[in-house]
């Protein structure tokens, strides 16, 4: 007997609905933990971006003083 393994590719709305349903099925504590982790990730990205910008500004000032001091 030959069995065909056919996988149906999910469309975007199906994936979104599945994520919504799995989020709804979580307990309140798990939902809050997930939200806190997402917010922590956003804050981490913002802090690292700000740190990189400040290092670039510092590097430009060092280059500027190096050029004029010899």
N, CA, C and O atoms as a Maestro MAE file, in Angstrom:
{
 s_m_m2io_version
 :::
 2.0.0
}

f_m_ct {
 s_m_title
 :::
 protein
 m_atom[280] {
  # First column is atom index #
  i_m_mmod_type
  r_m_x_coord
  r_m_y_coord
  r_m_z_coord
  i_m_residue_number
  s_m_chain_name
  s_m_pdb_residue_name
  s_m_pdb_atom_name
  i_m_atomic_number
  :::
  1 25 0.851 -1.171 0.000 1 A "UNK " " N  " 7
  2 3 0.000 0.000 0.000 1 A "UNK " " CA " 6
  3 2 0.899 1.238 0.000 1 A "UNK " " C  " 6
  4 15 1.852 1.321 0.774 1 A "UNK " " O  " 8
  5 25 0.591 2.182 -0.862 2 A "UNK " " N  " 7
  6 3 1.375 3.396 -1.007 2 A "UNK " " CA " 6
  7 2 0.649 4.543 -0.307 2 A "UNK " " C  " 6
  8 15 -0.521 4.805 -0.587 2 A "UNK " " O  " 8
  9 25 1.338 5.219 0.593 3 A "UNK " " N  " 7
  10 3 0.735 6.329 1.328 3 A "UNK " " CA " 6
  11 2 1.428 7.612 0.891 3 A "UNK " " C  " 6
  12 15 2.655 7.708 0.914 3 A "UNK " " O  " 8
  13 25 0.651 8.563 0.507 4 A "UNK " " N  " 7
  14 3 1.200 9.860 0.075 4 A "UNK " " CA " 6
  15 2 1.182 10.827 1.244 4 A "UNK " " C  " 6
  16 15 0.154 11.016 1.895 4 A "UNK " " O  " 8
  17 25 2.322 11.433 1.501 5 A "UNK " " N  " 7
  18 3 2.420 12.427 2.563 5 A "UNK " " CA " 6
  19 2 2.290 13.802 1.922 5 A "UNK " " C  " 6
  20 15 3.265 14.348 1.405 5 A "UNK " " O  " 8
  21 25 1.109 14.346 1.956 6 A "UNK " " N  " 7
  22 3 0.843 15.633 1.335 6 A "UNK " " CA " 6
  23 2 0.708 16.679 2.430 6 A "UNK " " C  " 6
  24 15 -0.105 16.539 3.343 6 A "UNK " " O  " 8
  25 25 1.514 17.726 2.328 7 A "UNK " " N  " 7
  26 3 1.412 18.822 3.287 7 A "UNK " " CA " 6
  27 2 0.814 20.017 2.583 7 A "UNK " " C  " 6
  28 15 1.240 20.399 1.493 7 A "UNK " " O  " 8
  29 25 -0.149 20.581 3.205 8 A "UNK " " N  " 7
  30 3 -0.797 21.765 2.649 8 A "UNK " " CA " 6
  31 2 -0.145 22.985 3.282 8 A "UNK " " C  " 6
  32 15 -0.102 23.128 4.504 8 A "UNK " " O  " 8
  33 25 0.360 23.859 2.421 9 A "UNK " " N  " 7
  34 3 1.003 25.061 2.925 9 A "UNK " " CA " 6
  35 2 -0.056 25.989 3.502 9 A "UNK " " C  " 6
  36 15 -1.066 26.283 2.863 9 A "UNK " " O  " 8
  37 25 0.199 26.441 4.723 10 A "UNK " " N  " 7
  38 3 -0.758 27.322 5.379 10 A "UNK " " CA " 6
  39 2 -0.680 28.717 4.783 10 A "UNK " " C  " 6
  40 15 0.399 29.215 4.463 10 A "UNK " " O  " 8
  41 25 -1.825 29.325 4.643 11 A "UNK " " N  " 7
  42 3 -1.840 30.707 4.180 11 A "UNK " " CA " 6
  43 2 -1.641 31.630 5.371 11 A "UNK " " C  " 6
  44 15 -1.748 31.200 6.520 11 A "UNK " " O  " 8
  45 25 -1.356 32.881 5.105 12 A "UNK " " N  " 7
  46 3 -1.071 33.834 6.179 12 A "UNK " " CA " 6
  47 2 -2.237 33.975 7.165 12 A "UNK " " C  " 6
  48 15 -2.008 33.940 8.374 12 A "UNK " " O  " 8
  49 25 -3.485 34.135 6.688 13 A "UNK " " N  " 7
  50 3 -4.592 34.233 7.667 13 A "UNK " " CA " 6
  51 2 -4.728 33.003 8.545 13 A "UNK " " C  " 6
  52 15 -5.104 33.112 9.712 13 A "UNK " " O  " 8
  53 25 -4.424 31.826 7.991 14 A "UNK " " N  " 7
  54 3 -4.524 30.608 8.806 14 A "UNK " " CA " 6
  55 2 -3.486 30.629 9.916 14 A "UNK " " C  " 6
  56 15 -3.779 30.241 11.047 14 A "UNK " " O  " 8
  57 25 -2.270 31.082 9.601 15 A "UNK " " N  " 7
  58 3 -1.223 31.152 10.618 15 A "UNK " " CA " 6
  59 2 -1.593 32.158 11.694 15 A "UNK " " C  " 6
  60 15 -1.411 31.900 12.884 15 A "UNK " " O  " 8
  61 25 -2.113 33.303 11.275 16 A "UNK " " N  " 7
  62 3 -2.487 34.347 12.239 16 A "UNK " " CA " 6
  63 2 -3.602 33.825 13.149 16 A "UNK " " C  " 6
  64 15 -3.559 34.024 14.363 16 A "UNK " " O  " 8
  65 25 -4.578 33.171 12.573 17 A "UNK " " N  " 7
  66 3 -5.674 32.626 13.386 17 A "UNK " " CA " 6
  67 2 -5.170 31.567 14.351 17 A "UNK " " C  " 6
  68 15 -5.648 31.478 15.481 17 A "UNK " " O  " 8
  69 25 -4.196 30.753 13.908 18 A "UNK " " N  " 7
  70 3 -3.640 29.737 14.790 18 A "UNK " " CA " 6
  71 2 -2.894 30.374 15.950 18 A "UNK " " C  " 6
  72 15 -3.002 29.910 17.085 18 A "UNK " " O  " 8
  73 25 -2.118 31.457 15.671 19 A "UNK " " N  " 7
  74 3 -1.404 32.161 16.744 19 A "UNK " " CA " 6
  75 2 -2.396 32.788 17.722 19 A "UNK " " C  " 6
  76 15 -2.202 32.722 18.936 19 A "UNK " " O  " 8
  77 25 -3.460 33.396 17.192 20 A "UNK " " N  " 7
  78 3 -4.470 33.998 18.067 20 A "UNK " " CA " 6
  79 2 -5.119 32.944 18.963 20 A "UNK " " C  " 6
  80 15 -5.315 33.159 20.160 20 A "UNK " " O  " 8
  81 25 -5.443 31.814 18.365 21 A "UNK " " N  " 7
  82 3 -6.096 30.761 19.135 21 A "UNK " " CA " 6
  83 2 -5.164 30.208 20.205 21 A "UNK " " C  " 6
  84 15 -5.591 29.948 21.330 21 A "UNK " " O  " 8
  85 25 -3.898 30.030 19.858 22 A "UNK " " N  " 7
  86 3 -2.971 29.502 20.867 22 A "UNK " " CA " 6
  87 2 -2.734 30.527 21.974 22 A "UNK " " C  " 6
  88 15 -2.521 30.152 23.127 22 A "UNK " " O  " 8
  89 25 -2.770 31.828 21.631 23 A "UNK " " N  " 7
  90 3 -2.636 32.872 22.659 23 A "UNK " " CA " 6
  91 2 -3.857 32.881 23.576 23 A "UNK " " C  " 6
  92 15 -3.732 33.048 24.789 23 A "UNK " " O  " 8
  93 25 -5.027 32.701 22.990 24 A "UNK " " N  " 7
  94 3 -6.251 32.674 23.799 24 A "UNK " " CA " 6
  95 2 -6.280 31.487 24.748 24 A "UNK " " C  " 6
  96 15 -6.882 31.560 25.819 24 A "UNK " " O  " 8
  97 25 -5.636 30.396 24.362 25 A "UNK " " N  " 7
  98 3 -5.650 29.193 25.192 25 A "UNK " " CA " 6
  99 2 -4.652 29.241 26.347 25 A "UNK " " C  " 6
  100 15 -4.679 28.374 27.220 25 A "UNK " " O  " 8
  101 25 -3.775 30.239 26.361 26 A "UNK " " N  " 7
  102 3 -2.793 30.346 27.438 26 A "UNK " " CA " 6
  103 2 -3.456 30.815 28.734 26 A "UNK " " C  " 6
  104 15 -4.494 31.476 28.712 26 A "UNK " " O  " 8
  105 25 -2.847 30.465 29.847 27 A "UNK " " N  " 7
  106 3 -3.316 30.961 31.139 27 A "UNK " " CA " 6
  107 2 -2.890 32.415 31.278 27 A "UNK " " C  " 6
  108 15 -2.015 32.884 30.550 27 A "UNK " " O  " 8
  109 25 -3.505 33.123 32.207 28 A "UNK " " N  " 7
  110 3 -3.237 34.548 32.386 28 A "UNK " " CA " 6
  111 2 -1.765 34.795 32.724 28 A "UNK " " C  " 6
  112 15 -1.155 35.718 32.184 28 A "UNK " " O  " 8
  113 25 -1.199 33.992 33.599 29 A "UNK " " N  " 7
  114 3 0.203 34.174 33.980 29 A "UNK " " CA " 6
  115 2 1.123 33.991 32.774 29 A "UNK " " C  " 6
  116 15 2.100 34.724 32.623 29 A "UNK " " O  " 8
  117 25 0.818 33.027 31.925 30 A "UNK " " N  " 7
  118 3 1.629 32.799 30.724 30 A "UNK " " CA " 6
  119 2 1.487 33.949 29.736 30 A "UNK " " C  " 6
  120 15 2.455 34.325 29.074 30 A "UNK " " O  " 8
  121 25 0.274 34.513 29.633 31 A "UNK " " N  " 7
  122 3 0.058 35.662 28.750 31 A "UNK " " CA " 6
  123 2 0.870 36.861 29.217 31 A "UNK " " C  " 6
  124 15 1.510 37.541 28.415 31 A "UNK " " O  " 8
  125 25 0.836 37.113 30.518 32 A "UNK " " N  " 7
  126 3 1.572 38.255 31.060 32 A "UNK " " CA " 6
  127 2 3.072 38.058 30.885 32 A "UNK " " C  " 6
  128 15 3.786 39.006 30.560 32 A "UNK " " O  " 8
  129 25 3.550 36.850 31.096 33 A "UNK " " N  " 7
  130 3 4.964 36.568 30.905 33 A "UNK " " CA " 6
  131 2 5.368 36.793 29.448 33 A "UNK " " C  " 6
  132 15 6.427 37.357 29.174 33 A "UNK " " O  " 8
  133 25 4.535 36.356 28.526 34 A "UNK " " N  " 7
  134 3 4.803 36.560 27.106 34 A "UNK " " CA " 6
  135 2 4.851 38.046 26.766 34 A "UNK " " C  " 6
  136 15 5.731 38.487 26.027 34 A "UNK " " O  " 8
  137 25 3.922 38.807 27.296 35 A "UNK " " N  " 7
  138 3 3.902 40.255 27.046 35 A "UNK " " CA " 6
  139 2 5.134 40.911 27.633 35 A "UNK " " C  " 6
  140 15 5.749 41.756 26.980 35 A "UNK " " O  " 8
  141 25 5.511 40.546 28.845 36 A "UNK " " N  " 7
  142 3 6.718 41.116 29.463 36 A "UNK " " CA " 6
  143 2 7.969 40.775 28.654 36 A "UNK " " C  " 6
  144 15 8.848 41.620 28.491 36 A "UNK " " O  " 8
  145 25 8.055 39.555 28.151 37 A "UNK " " N  " 7
  146 3 9.221 39.167 27.350 37 A "UNK " " CA " 6
  147 2 9.276 39.939 26.033 37 A "UNK " " C  " 6
  148 15 10.355 40.327 25.586 37 A "UNK " " O  " 8
  149 25 8.135 40.160 25.419 38 A "UNK " " N  " 7
  150 3 8.101 40.952 24.185 38 A "UNK " " CA " 6
  151 2 8.528 42.387 24.474 38 A "UNK " " C  " 6
  152 15 9.326 42.958 23.730 38 A "UNK " " O  " 8
  153 25 8.006 42.971 25.545 39 A "UNK " " N  " 7
  154 3 8.395 44.339 25.907 39 A "UNK " " CA " 6
  155 2 9.877 44.417 26.257 39 A "UNK " " C  " 6
  156 15 10.543 45.390 25.905 39 A "UNK " " O  " 8
  157 25 10.397 43.412 26.939 40 A "UNK " " N  " 7
  158 3 11.818 43.366 27.255 40 A "UNK " " CA " 6
  159 2 12.658 43.299 25.981 40 A "UNK " " C  " 6
  160 15 13.701 43.948 25.892 40 A "UNK " " O  " 8
  161 25 12.217 42.532 25.009 41 A "UNK " " N  " 7
  162 3 12.913 42.446 23.735 41 A "UNK " " CA " 6
  163 2 12.917 43.772 22.996 41 A "UNK " " C  " 6
  164 15 13.932 44.160 22.417 41 A "UNK " " O  " 8
  165 25 11.782 44.472 23.014 42 A "UNK " " N  " 7
  166 3 11.700 45.781 22.368 42 A "UNK " " CA " 6
  167 2 12.634 46.770 23.058 42 A "UNK " " C  " 6
  168 15 13.344 47.524 22.393 42 A "UNK " " O  " 8
  169 25 12.635 46.767 24.376 43 A "UNK " " N  " 7
  170 3 13.528 47.661 25.126 43 A "UNK " " CA " 6
  171 2 14.992 47.335 24.849 43 A "UNK " " C  " 6
  172 15 15.815 48.243 24.727 43 A "UNK " " O  " 8
  173 25 15.322 46.052 24.748 44 A "UNK " " N  " 7
  174 3 16.690 45.648 24.449 44 A "UNK " " CA " 6
  175 2 17.124 46.173 23.085 44 A "UNK " " C  " 6
  176 15 18.231 46.693 22.942 44 A "UNK " " O  " 8
  177 25 16.261 46.040 22.090 45 A "UNK " " N  " 7
  178 3 16.594 46.529 20.750 45 A "UNK " " CA " 6
  179 2 16.785 48.043 20.766 45 A "UNK " " C  " 6
  180 15 17.721 48.554 20.152 45 A "UNK " " O  " 8
  181 25 15.908 48.766 21.462 46 A "UNK " " N  " 7
  182 3 16.037 50.226 21.538 46 A "UNK " " CA " 6
  183 2 17.323 50.639 22.253 46 A "UNK " " C  " 6
  184 15 18.005 51.566 21.817 46 A "UNK " " O  " 8
  185 25 17.651 49.961 23.338 47 A "UNK " " N  " 7
  186 3 18.874 50.293 24.079 47 A "UNK " " CA " 6
  187 2 20.122 50.005 23.254 47 A "UNK " " C  " 6
  188 15 21.056 50.806 23.242 47 A "UNK " " O  " 8
  189 25 20.145 48.881 22.571 48 A "UNK " " N  " 7
  190 3 21.311 48.558 21.750 48 A "UNK " " CA " 6
  191 2 21.454 49.518 20.579 48 A "UNK " " C  " 6
  192 15 22.571 49.872 20.200 48 A "UNK " " O  " 8
  193 25 20.340 49.939 20.006 49 A "UNK " " N  " 7
  194 3 20.381 50.918 18.921 49 A "UNK " " CA " 6
  195 2 20.906 52.256 19.430 49 A "UNK " " C  " 6
  196 15 21.739 52.885 18.777 49 A "UNK " " O  " 8
  197 25 20.425 52.695 20.587 50 A "UNK " " N  " 7
  198 3 20.893 53.953 21.163 50 A "UNK " " CA " 6
  199 2 22.380 53.872 21.517 50 A "UNK " " C  " 6
  200 15 23.113 54.841 21.324 50 A "UNK " " O  " 8
  201 25 22.824 52.739 22.027 51 A "UNK " " N  " 7
  202 3 24.232 52.557 22.359 51 A "UNK " " CA " 6
  203 2 25.100 52.625 21.106 51 A "UNK " " C  " 6
  204 15 26.169 53.237 21.115 51 A "UNK " " O  " 8
  205 25 24.641 52.003 20.047 52 A "UNK " " N  " 7
  206 3 25.393 52.048 18.794 52 A "UNK " " CA " 6
  207 2 25.474 53.467 18.245 52 A "UNK " " C  " 6
  208 15 26.527 53.890 17.768 52 A "UNK " " O  " 8
  209 25 24.379 54.194 18.309 53 A "UNK " " N  " 7
  210 3 24.379 55.584 17.838 53 A "UNK " " CA " 6
  211 2 25.328 56.427 18.675 53 A "UNK " " C  " 6
  212 15 26.075 57.243 18.135 53 A "UNK " " O  " 8
  213 25 25.304 56.237 19.987 54 A "UNK " " N  " 7
  214 3 26.188 57.028 20.841 54 A "UNK " " CA " 6
  215 2 27.650 56.676 20.601 54 A "UNK " " C  " 6
  216 15 28.506 57.560 20.649 54 A "UNK " " O  " 8
  217 25 27.959 55.398 20.341 55 A "UNK " " N  " 7
  218 3 29.337 55.022 20.018 55 A "UNK " " CA " 6
  219 2 29.780 55.633 18.688 55 A "UNK " " C  " 6
  220 15 30.933 56.038 18.545 55 A "UNK " " O  " 8
  221 25 28.872 55.699 17.718 56 A "UNK " " N  " 7
  222 3 29.215 56.324 16.448 56 A "UNK " " CA " 6
  223 2 29.484 57.814 16.625 56 A "UNK " " C  " 6
  224 15 30.404 58.351 16.008 56 A "UNK " " O  " 8
  225 25 28.697 58.485 17.454 57 A "UNK " " N  " 7
  226 3 28.918 59.913 17.725 57 A "UNK " " CA " 6
  227 2 30.264 60.100 18.419 57 A "UNK " " C  " 6
  228 15 31.027 60.997 18.061 57 A "UNK " " O  " 8
  229 25 30.556 59.265 19.400 58 A "UNK " " N  " 7
  230 3 31.838 59.348 20.112 58 A "UNK " " CA " 6
  231 2 32.996 59.099 19.156 58 A "UNK " " C  " 6
  232 15 34.006 59.800 19.208 58 A "UNK " " O  " 8
  233 25 32.857 58.107 18.286 59 A "UNK " " N  " 7
  234 3 33.908 57.795 17.328 59 A "UNK " " CA " 6
  235 2 34.136 58.957 16.370 59 A "UNK " " C  " 6
  236 15 35.278 59.259 16.024 59 A "UNK " " O  " 8
  237 25 33.063 59.608 15.941 60 A "UNK " " N  " 7
  238 3 33.206 60.773 15.057 60 A "UNK " " CA " 6
  239 2 33.910 61.922 15.770 60 A "UNK " " C  " 6
  240 15 34.707 62.626 15.150 60 A "UNK " " O  " 8
  241 25 33.637 62.128 17.054 61 A "UNK " " N  " 7
  242 3 34.310 63.192 17.805 61 A "UNK " " CA " 6
  243 2 35.791 62.870 17.987 61 A "UNK " " C  " 6
  244 15 36.634 63.764 17.918 61 A "UNK " " O  " 8
  245 25 36.107 61.602 18.220 62 A "UNK " " N  " 7
  246 3 37.514 61.207 18.365 62 A "UNK " " CA " 6
  247 2 38.244 61.424 17.040 62 A "UNK " " C  " 6
  248 15 39.372 61.916 17.034 62 A "UNK " " O  " 8
  249 25 37.620 61.067 15.928 63 A "UNK " " N  " 7
  250 3 38.229 61.277 14.615 63 A "UNK " " CA " 6
  251 2 38.440 62.765 14.364 63 A "UNK " " C  " 6
  252 15 39.478 63.167 13.838 63 A "UNK " " O  " 8
  253 25 37.452 63.591 14.742 64 A "UNK " " N  " 7
  254 3 37.539 65.023 14.530 64 A "UNK " " CA " 6
  255 2 38.696 65.626 15.329 64 A "UNK " " C  " 6
  256 15 39.450 66.444 14.802 64 A "UNK " " O  " 8
  257 25 38.839 65.233 16.585 65 A "UNK " " N  " 7
  258 3 39.940 65.773 17.399 65 A "UNK " " CA " 6
  259 2 41.274 65.228 16.945 65 A "UNK " " C  " 6
  260 15 42.284 65.925 17.038 65 A "UNK " " O  " 8
  261 25 41.307 64.002 16.457 66 A "UNK " " N  " 7
  262 3 42.544 63.408 15.966 66 A "UNK " " CA " 6
  263 2 43.035 64.132 14.719 66 A "UNK " " C  " 6
  264 15 44.236 64.330 14.535 66 A "UNK " " O  " 8
  265 25 42.083 64.529 13.857 67 A "UNK " " N  " 7
  266 3 42.444 65.225 12.621 67 A "UNK " " CA " 6
  267 2 43.067 66.603 12.915 67 A "UNK " " C  " 6
  268 15 43.989 67.026 12.218 67 A "UNK " " O  " 8
  269 25 42.567 67.292 13.936 68 A "UNK " " N  " 7
  270 3 43.040 68.652 14.197 68 A "UNK " " CA " 6
  271 2 44.222 68.703 15.172 68 A "UNK " " C  " 6
  272 15 44.893 69.732 15.257 68 A "UNK " " O  " 8
  273 25 44.488 67.638 15.897 69 A "UNK " " N  " 7
  274 3 45.617 67.659 16.816 69 A "UNK " " CA " 6
  275 2 46.872 67.052 16.204 69 A "UNK " " C  " 6
  276 15 47.959 67.186 16.765 69 A "UNK " " O  " 8
  277 25 46.742 66.413 15.105 70 A "UNK " " N  " 7
  278 3 47.924 65.900 14.407 70 A "UNK " " CA " 6
  279 2 47.989 64.485 14.538 70 A "UNK " " C  " 6
  280 15 48.914 63.859 14.019 70 A "UNK " " O  " 8
  :::
 }
 m_bond[279] {
  # First column is bond index #
  i_m_from
  i_m_to
  i_m_order
  :::
  1 1 2 1
  2 2 3 1
  3 3 4 2
  4 3 5 1
  5 5 6 1
  6 6 7 1
  7 7 8 2
  8 7 9 1
  9 9 10 1
  10 10 11 1
  11 11 12 2
  12 11 13 1
  13 13 14 1
  14 14 15 1
  15 15 16 2
  16 15 17 1
  17 17 18 1
  18 18 19 1
  19 19 20 2
  20 19 21 1
  21 21 22 1
  22 22 23 1
  23 23 24 2
  24 23 25 1
  25 25 26 1
  26 26 27 1
  27 27 28 2
  28 27 29 1
  29 29 30 1
  30 30 31 1
  31 31 32 2
  32 31 33 1
  33 33 34 1
  34 34 35 1
  35 35 36 2
  36 35 37 1
  37 37 38 1
  38 38 39 1
  39 39 40 2
  40 39 41 1
  41 41 42 1
  42 42 43 1
  43 43 44 2
  44 43 45 1
  45 45 46 1
  46 46 47 1
  47 47 48 2
  48 47 49 1
  49 49 50 1
  50 50 51 1
  51 51 52 2
  52 51 53 1
  53 53 54 1
  54 54 55 1
  55 55 56 2
  56 55 57 1
  57 57 58 1
  58 58 59 1
  59 59 60 2
  60 59 61 1
  61 61 62 1
  62 62 63 1
  63 63 64 2
  64 63 65 1
  65 65 66 1
  66 66 67 1
  67 67 68 2
  68 67 69 1
  69 69 70 1
  70 70 71 1
  71 71 72 2
  72 71 73 1
  73 73 74 1
  74 74 75 1
  75 75 76 2
  76 75 77 1
  77 77 78 1
  78 78 79 1
  79 79 80 2
  80 79 81 1
  81 81 82 1
  82 82 83 1
  83 83 84 2
  84 83 85 1
  85 85 86 1
  86 86 87 1
  87 87 88 2
  88 87 89 1
  89 89 90 1
  90 90 91 1
  91 91 92 2
  92 91 93 1
  93 93 94 1
  94 94 95 1
  95 95 96 2
  96 95 97 1
  97 97 98 1
  98 98 99 1
  99 99 100 2
  100 99 101 1
  101 101 102 1
  102 102 103 1
  103 103 104 2
  104 103 105 1
  105 105 106 1
  106 106 107 1
  107 107 108 2
  108 107 109 1
  109 109 110 1
  110 110 111 1
  111 111 112 2
  112 111 113 1
  113 113 114 1
  114 114 115 1
  115 115 116 2
  116 115 117 1
  117 117 118 1
  118 118 119 1
  119 119 120 2
  120 119 121 1
  121 121 122 1
  122 122 123 1
  123 123 124 2
  124 123 125 1
  125 125 126 1
  126 126 127 1
  127 127 128 2
  128 127 129 1
  129 129 130 1
  130 130 131 1
  131 131 132 2
  132 131 133 1
  133 133 134 1
  134 134 135 1
  135 135 136 2
  136 135 137 1
  137 137 138 1
  138 138 139 1
  139 139 140 2
  140 139 141 1
  141 141 142 1
  142 142 143 1
  143 143 144 2
  144 143 145 1
  145 145 146 1
  146 146 147 1
  147 147 148 2
  148 147 149 1
  149 149 150 1
  150 150 151 1
  151 151 152 2
  152 151 153 1
  153 153 154 1
  154 154 155 1
  155 155 156 2
  156 155 157 1
  157 157 158 1
  158 158 159 1
  159 159 160 2
  160 159 161 1
  161 161 162 1
  162 162 163 1
  163 163 164 2
  164 163 165 1
  165 165 166 1
  166 166 167 1
  167 167 168 2
  168 167 169 1
  169 169 170 1
  170 170 171 1
  171 171 172 2
  172 171 173 1
  173 173 174 1
  174 174 175 1
  175 175 176 2
  176 175 177 1
  177 177 178 1
  178 178 179 1
  179 179 180 2
  180 179 181 1
  181 181 182 1
  182 182 183 1
  183 183 184 2
  184 183 185 1
  185 185 186 1
  186 186 187 1
  187 187 188 2
  188 187 189 1
  189 189 190 1
  190 190 191 1
  191 191 192 2
  192 191 193 1
  193 193 194 1
  194 194 195 1
  195 195 196 2
  196 195 197 1
  197 197 198 1
  198 198 199 1
  199 199 200 2
  200 199 201 1
  201 201 202 1
  202 202 203 1
  203 203 204 2
  204 203 205 1
  205 205 206 1
  206 206 207 1
  207 207 208 2
  208 207 209 1
  209 209 210 1
  210 210 211 1
  211 211 212 2
  212 211 213 1
  213 213 214 1
  214 214 215 1
  215 215 216 2
  216 215 217 1
  217 217 218 1
  218 218 219 1
  219 219 220 2
  220 219 221 1
  221 221 222 1
  222 222 223 1
  223 223 224 2
  224 223 225 1
  225 225 226 1
  226 226 227 1
  227 227 228 2
  228 227 229 1
  229 229 230 1
  230 230 231 1
  231 231 232 2
  232 231 233 1
  233 233 234 1
  234 234 235 1
  235 235 236 2
  236 235 237 1
  237 237 238 1
  238 238 239 1
  239 239 240 2
  240 239 241 1
  241 241 242 1
  242 242 243 1
  243 243 244 2
  244 243 245 1
  245 245 246 1
  246 246 247 1
  247 247 248 2
  248 247 249 1
  249 249 250 1
  250 250 251 1
  251 251 252 2
  252 251 253 1
  253 253 254 1
  254 254 255 1
  255 255 256 2
  256 255 257 1
  257 257 258 1
  258 258 259 1
  259 259 260 2
  260 259 261 1
  261 261 262 1
  262 262 263 1
  263 263 264 2
  264 263 265 1
  265 265 266 1
  266 266 267 1
  267 267 268 2
  268 267 269 1
  269 269 270 1
  270 270 271 1
  271 271 272 2
  272 271 273 1
  273 273 274 1
  274 274 275 1
  275 275 276 2
  276 275 277 1
  277 277 278 1
  278 278 279 1
  279 279 280 2
  :::
 }
}
